[in-house]
Amino acid sequence: MSEPASTPAQLFRHSLRLLLAKDIPGWVALWDDHGVMEFPFAPEGRPRRLEGRDAVAAYMRPYPDHIDLHDFRDVRIHETTDPGTVVAEMRGVGQLVESGAPFETRYIAVVTFRHGRITTYRDYWSPLTPGAEFTGSAR
């Protein structure tokens, strides 16, 4: 039996496993009630900031209906001078559910954990990627 995730890097890797398993409720359960998710590169008409676990849950609920993630590749997690914050680089690969077209995008995420919960998640992804309108999470 493996140890429960406890460091920010372990928690972040666990969050990726939940997304690959399409366990959106499990992923949302990692969030603090007042957690904030931001999308600095969100195109016009898409949310740039979600406040609270319920808002994150509502945003993420339809994610698996649009993108079938198969893997996160080239995952690099960088620790910061803030022991609760990590910066992660990764490449998400899969396919778009509706068209079956391949999906691939690079992400950089700045994620802060407090007491084992996500309190802030800034998701830097390219809005130019096909299907990007559904890629706002970490995936």
DADAUR-V591510 format. One record per pair of residues at least 24 apart in sequence whose C-alpha atoms are under 10 Angstrom apart, sorted by the first residue. I is the first residue (numbers start at 1). J is the second residue. D is the distance in Angstrom with one decimal. If there is no record, write none. Layout:
BEGIN
i=I j=J d=D
i=I j=J d=D
END
This chain:
BEGIN
i=5 j=116 d=8.4
i=6 j=113 d=9.9
i=6 j=115 d=9.0
i=6 j=116 d=6.6
i=6 j=117 d=9.9
i=7 j=83 d=8.8
i=7 j=84 d=8.0
i=7 j=85 d=9.8
i=7 j=86 d=9.9
i=7 j=113 d=8.7
i=7 j=115 d=9.9
i=7 j=116 d=7.8
i=8 j=77 d=9.5
i=8 j=79 d=8.4
i=8 j=83 d=7.9
i=8 j=84 d=6.0
i=8 j=85 d=6.7
i=8 j=86 d=6.6
i=8 j=87 d=9.9
i=8 j=111 d=8.3
i=8 j=112 d=7.6
i=8 j=113 d=6.2
i=8 j=114 d=8.8
i=8 j=115 d=9.9
i=8 j=116 d=7.6
i=8 j=117 d=9.1
i=8 j=118 d=9.0
i=9 j=76 d=9.7
i=9 j=77 d=6.5
i=9 j=78 d=8.1
i=9 j=79 d=7.6
i=9 j=84 d=9.1
i=9 j=85 d=8.7
i=9 j=86 d=6.7
i=9 j=87 d=9.1
i=9 j=88 d=8.8
i=9 j=111 d=9.6
i=9 j=113 d=9.6
i=10 j=77 d=9.6
i=11 j=113 d=8.4
i=11 j=116 d=7.4
i=11 j=117 d=8.5
i=11 j=118 d=8.9
i=12 j=77 d=8.5
i=12 j=86 d=8.3
i=12 j=87 d=9.7
i=12 j=88 d=8.4
i=12 j=111 d=8.1
i=12 j=112 d=9.6
i=12 j=113 d=9.1
i=12 j=118 d=9.1
i=12 j=138 d=9.0
i=12 j=139 d=9.2
i=13 j=72 d=10.0
i=13 j=75 d=8.9
i=13 j=77 d=8.8
i=13 j=88 d=9.7
i=13 j=139 d=9.5
i=15 j=118 d=9.9
i=15 j=138 d=7.9
i=15 j=139 d=7.3
i=16 j=71 d=8.9
i=16 j=72 d=7.5
i=16 j=75 d=9.8
i=16 j=92 d=10.0
i=16 j=137 d=9.9
i=16 j=138 d=6.8
i=16 j=139 d=5.5
i=17 j=71 d=9.0
i=17 j=72 d=9.0
i=17 j=139 d=8.8
i=18 j=139 d=8.8
i=19 j=63 d=9.5
i=19 j=64 d=8.8
i=19 j=68 d=9.8
i=19 j=69 d=7.8
i=19 j=70 d=9.5
i=19 j=71 d=9.4
i=19 j=72 d=9.6
i=19 j=137 d=9.0
i=19 j=138 d=7.7
i=19 j=139 d=6.0
i=20 j=64 d=9.4
i=20 j=68 d=8.3
i=20 j=69 d=5.9
i=20 j=70 d=6.4
i=20 j=71 d=6.6
i=20 j=72 d=8.1
i=20 j=92 d=9.8
i=20 j=94 d=9.8
i=20 j=139 d=8.0
i=21 j=64 d=9.7
i=21 j=68 d=9.9
i=21 j=69 d=8.7
i=21 j=70 d=9.0
i=21 j=71 d=10.0
i=22 j=61 d=9.8
i=22 j=63 d=8.6
i=22 j=64 d=6.3
i=22 j=65 d=9.7
i=22 j=67 d=10.0
i=22 j=68 d=8.4
i=22 j=69 d=8.2
i=22 j=70 d=10.0
i=23 j=61 d=9.6
i=23 j=64 d=9.1
i=24 j=57 d=7.7
i=24 j=60 d=6.8
i=24 j=61 d=6.4
i=24 j=62 d=9.0
i=24 j=63 d=8.3
i=24 j=64 d=8.3
i=25 j=57 d=7.5
i=25 j=60 d=9.0
i=25 j=61 d=8.0
i=27 j=56 d=9.9
i=27 j=57 d=8.8
i=27 j=60 d=9.2
i=27 j=118 d=10.0
i=27 j=138 d=9.8
i=27 j=139 d=9.5
i=28 j=53 d=6.8
i=28 j=54 d=8.5
i=28 j=55 d=9.9
i=28 j=56 d=7.1
i=28 j=57 d=5.9
i=28 j=58 d=9.7
i=28 j=60 d=8.2
i=28 j=61 d=9.3
i=28 j=117 d=9.8
i=28 j=118 d=9.2
i=29 j=53 d=8.1
i=29 j=57 d=9.0
i=29 j=117 d=8.3
i=29 j=118 d=9.2
i=30 j=113 d=9.3
i=30 j=116 d=7.5
i=30 j=117 d=5.2
i=30 j=118 d=6.1
i=30 j=119 d=9.3
i=31 j=56 d=8.6
i=31 j=57 d=9.4
i=31 j=113 d=8.7
i=31 j=114 d=9.7
i=31 j=116 d=8.6
i=31 j=117 d=5.0
i=31 j=118 d=4.5
i=31 j=119 d=6.5
i=31 j=120 d=8.8
i=31 j=121 d=9.6
i=32 j=113 d=8.6
i=32 j=114 d=8.2
i=32 j=115 d=8.8
i=32 j=116 d=8.6
i=32 j=117 d=5.1
i=32 j=118 d=5.6
i=32 j=119 d=5.5
i=32 j=120 d=8.8
i=33 j=117 d=8.9
i=33 j=118 d=9.1
i=33 j=119 d=8.3
i=34 j=118 d=9.2
i=34 j=119 d=6.9
i=34 j=120 d=9.0
i=35 j=112 d=9.5
i=35 j=113 d=9.5
i=35 j=117 d=8.4
i=35 j=118 d=6.3
i=35 j=119 d=4.1
i=35 j=120 d=5.6
i=35 j=121 d=8.0
i=36 j=112 d=9.9
i=36 j=118 d=8.4
i=36 j=119 d=6.1
i=36 j=120 d=4.8
i=36 j=121 d=6.4
i=36 j=122 d=8.3
i=37 j=111 d=9.1
i=37 j=118 d=9.2
i=37 j=119 d=8.3
i=37 j=120 d=5.8
i=37 j=121 d=4.7
i=37 j=122 d=5.8
i=37 j=123 d=7.5
i=37 j=136 d=8.9
i=37 j=137 d=8.4
i=38 j=109 d=9.8
i=38 j=110 d=9.8
i=38 j=120 d=7.8
i=38 j=121 d=6.2
i=38 j=122 d=4.7
i=38 j=123 d=6.1
i=38 j=124 d=8.6
i=38 j=136 d=8.5
i=38 j=137 d=9.3
i=39 j=109 d=9.6
i=39 j=121 d=8.6
i=39 j=122 d=6.0
i=39 j=123 d=5.2
i=39 j=124 d=6.2
i=39 j=125 d=7.8
i=39 j=126 d=9.9
i=39 j=127 d=9.9
i=39 j=135 d=9.9
i=39 j=136 d=6.7
i=39 j=137 d=8.7
i=40 j=122 d=7.3
i=40 j=123 d=7.1
i=40 j=124 d=6.3
i=40 j=125 d=8.5
i=40 j=126 d=9.9
i=41 j=122 d=10.0
i=41 j=123 d=8.4
i=41 j=124 d=6.4
i=41 j=125 d=6.7
i=41 j=126 d=6.8
i=41 j=127 d=6.6
i=41 j=128 d=9.9
i=41 j=136 d=9.6
i=42 j=123 d=9.4
i=42 j=124 d=8.7
i=42 j=125 d=8.2
i=42 j=126 d=8.1
i=42 j=127 d=6.3
i=42 j=128 d=9.9
i=42 j=132 d=9.1
i=42 j=133 d=8.2
i=42 j=135 d=9.9
i=42 j=136 d=8.1
i=43 j=126 d=9.3
i=43 j=127 d=6.3
i=43 j=128 d=9.0
i=43 j=132 d=9.4
i=43 j=133 d=8.2
i=44 j=127 d=10.0
i=45 j=133 d=9.9
i=46 j=133 d=7.5
i=46 j=134 d=9.6
i=46 j=136 d=9.5
i=47 j=133 d=9.9
i=47 j=136 d=9.0
i=48 j=122 d=9.7
i=48 j=123 d=9.8
i=48 j=136 d=9.2
i=49 j=121 d=9.9
i=49 j=122 d=9.0
i=50 j=120 d=10.0
i=50 j=121 d=9.8
i=51 j=119 d=10.0
i=51 j=120 d=9.5
i=52 j=119 d=9.0
i=52 j=120 d=9.9
i=53 j=118 d=9.5
i=53 j=119 d=9.4
i=56 j=137 d=9.1
i=59 j=134 d=9.0
i=59 j=136 d=8.5
i=59 j=137 d=9.1
i=60 j=134 d=8.5
i=60 j=135 d=9.2
i=60 j=136 d=8.2
i=60 j=137 d=7.4
i=62 j=134 d=8.5
i=63 j=133 d=9.9
i=63 j=134 d=6.2
i=63 j=135 d=7.7
i=63 j=136 d=8.9
i=63 j=137 d=8.8
i=64 j=96 d=9.4
i=64 j=97 d=8.1
i=64 j=134 d=9.1
i=65 j=96 d=8.8
i=65 j=97 d=6.5
i=65 j=98 d=8.2
i=65 j=134 d=9.5
i=66 j=95 d=8.7
i=66 j=96 d=5.9
i=66 j=97 d=5.1
i=66 j=98 d=6.6
i=66 j=99 d=9.4
i=66 j=100 d=10.0
i=66 j=131 d=7.7
i=66 j=132 d=10.0
i=66 j=133 d=9.4
i=66 j=134 d=6.7
i=66 j=135 d=9.1
i=67 j=93 d=9.4
i=67 j=94 d=7.1
i=67 j=95 d=5.9
i=67 j=96 d=4.7
i=67 j=97 d=5.5
i=67 j=98 d=8.4
i=67 j=100 d=9.3
i=67 j=101 d=9.9
i=67 j=102 d=9.5
i=67 j=103 d=7.7
i=67 j=131 d=7.4
i=67 j=132 d=9.4
i=67 j=134 d=7.2
i=67 j=135 d=7.9
i=68 j=93 d=8.5
i=68 j=94 d=5.4
i=68 j=95 d=5.3
i=68 j=96 d=6.2
i=68 j=97 d=6.1
i=68 j=98 d=9.8
i=68 j=100 d=9.1
i=68 j=102 d=9.5
i=68 j=103 d=8.4
i=69 j=93 d=5.8
i=69 j=94 d=4.3
i=69 j=95 d=6.6
i=69 j=96 d=8.6
i=69 j=97 d=9.6
i=69 j=102 d=9.9
i=69 j=103 d=8.1
i=69 j=104 d=9.0
i=69 j=139 d=8.8
i=70 j=94 d=4.7
i=70 j=95 d=7.8
i=70 j=103 d=9.5
i=70 j=104 d=10.0
i=71 j=104 d=9.7
i=71 j=139 d=9.6
i=72 j=104 d=9.6
i=72 j=105 d=9.7
i=72 j=106 d=9.4
i=72 j=107 d=9.7
i=72 j=138 d=9.4
i=72 j=139 d=7.8
i=73 j=106 d=9.3
i=74 j=106 d=9.4
i=75 j=107 d=9.5
i=75 j=108 d=9.8
i=76 j=108 d=9.5
i=77 j=108 d=9.7
i=77 j=109 d=9.4
i=77 j=110 d=9.8
i=78 j=110 d=9.5
i=80 j=110 d=9.9
i=82 j=112 d=8.6
i=83 j=112 d=8.8
i=83 j=113 d=8.9
i=83 j=114 d=9.6
i=84 j=111 d=8.2
i=84 j=112 d=5.4
i=84 j=113 d=5.1
i=84 j=114 d=6.3
i=84 j=115 d=8.9
i=84 j=116 d=9.0
i=84 j=117 d=9.9
i=84 j=118 d=9.5
i=84 j=119 d=9.7
i=85 j=110 d=7.0
i=85 j=111 d=5.5
i=85 j=112 d=4.2
i=85 j=113 d=6.3
i=85 j=114 d=8.9
i=85 j=118 d=9.6
i=85 j=119 d=9.8
i=85 j=120 d=9.0
i=85 j=121 d=9.6
i=86 j=110 d=5.9
i=86 j=111 d=5.5
i=86 j=112 d=6.5
i=86 j=113 d=8.5
i=86 j=121 d=9.8
i=87 j=111 d=6.4
i=87 j=112 d=8.9
i=87 j=121 d=9.8
i=87 j=122 d=9.5
i=88 j=123 d=9.7
i=88 j=138 d=9.4
i=89 j=124 d=9.6
i=90 j=138 d=9.1
i=90 j=139 d=8.7
i=91 j=125 d=10.0
i=91 j=138 d=10.0
i=91 j=139 d=9.2
i=92 j=135 d=9.4
i=92 j=138 d=8.6
i=92 j=139 d=7.3
i=95 j=130 d=9.9
i=95 j=131 d=9.0
i=96 j=130 d=8.4
i=96 j=131 d=6.7
i=96 j=132 d=10.0
i=96 j=134 d=9.7
i=97 j=131 d=9.5
i=98 j=131 d=9.9
i=101 j=130 d=8.9
i=101 j=131 d=9.4
i=102 j=130 d=8.8
i=102 j=131 d=9.6
i=103 j=129 d=8.0
i=103 j=130 d=7.0
i=103 j=131 d=7.3
i=103 j=132 d=9.1
i=104 j=129 d=7.5
i=104 j=130 d=8.3
i=104 j=131 d=9.2
i=104 j=132 d=9.5
i=105 j=129 d=6.3
i=105 j=130 d=8.7
i=105 j=131 d=9.4
i=105 j=132 d=8.2
i=105 j=135 d=8.7
i=107 j=135 d=9.4
i=107 j=136 d=9.6
i=107 j=137 d=9.2
i=107 j=138 d=7.5
i=107 j=139 d=8.2
i=108 j=138 d=8.7
i=108 j=139 d=9.9
i=109 j=137 d=8.9
i=109 j=138 d=7.2
i=109 j=139 d=8.9
i=111 j=138 d=9.7
END
